[in-house]
Amino acid sequence: MPLPRLLTLLPKRLNLSLLVTAALLLILLLVNQPLQTGSAPQGIVSFQMAATADQSMAIIRSWRQEGLLWAQISLWLDFLFVPAYLVTLILLTNHLSRDRPGVRERNVARWVKALFVAAGTGDMAENILLLNNMDPPTDLISLSATVCALIKFTGLMLGAAGLVIIRAARRHPLAHG
């Protein structure tokens, strides 16, 4: 099904949320470009996963002053992106489970929403930790930020898997209307 046709089938709030989330994601991807260096091949994600002060410091040094500014911009923009993607994922979960009246599907939907909220909470905590880990980085904050990043990524992946389970549970297409 072509994307424009698919978007006409989604509720307006979900479409708007998808648009805002996609726009913020695009901006974050653009901001991340100057952050990709030899020490940080994945840009800000490399900094998120730097579990030690030495790794964090190597990344910060590779960014120099201009890159450090882009990293801070990325982290501050992420404070807008987190609620945007969280609202989008919750609206999407509601939409995909609206014709799933079974107890099992409702329970899975609750778990999926909880996983997405945990991911968003981990992401916010990670941003705060990373902003505080720039001058100078410490092992405790670096490791804590990495744990929060892992919570975020795990919550997002398990939540996405839960959405697949919700849709596959009854093996019939989403009812429109």
Summary of the structure (lengths in Angstrom):
residues: 177
radius of gyration: 18.5
end to end distance: 17.6
largest distance: 55.5
contacts: 532
relative contact order: 0.13
helix: 79%
strand: 0%
